[in-house]
Amino acid sequence: MILFASVNQEECIACGACNSAAPDIFDLDDSGIATVVFAGDNNRGVTAIAEELQEELQEAFDSCPTQCIQLAESPFA
């Protein structure tokens, strides 16, 4: 299944769990807030996450203590 991801940055507590689990998908800004960087998505949730990264994406989703990572089967915008 193809998934799209976005981070609700208002809910993010800058713990870095998502970046640790999936560094090819998530990065942290200067304040430590997570953002989706995969293929230049810029946290818009419009870029399908590569199939080979789906396991890492799920691990990041499961490890987020605030559940601010949003996943969808279609683009967010």
Secondary structure by P-SEA (a helix, b strand, c coil): cbbbbbbccccccccccccccccccbbbccccbbbbccccccccccccccccaaaaaaaaaaacccccccccccccc
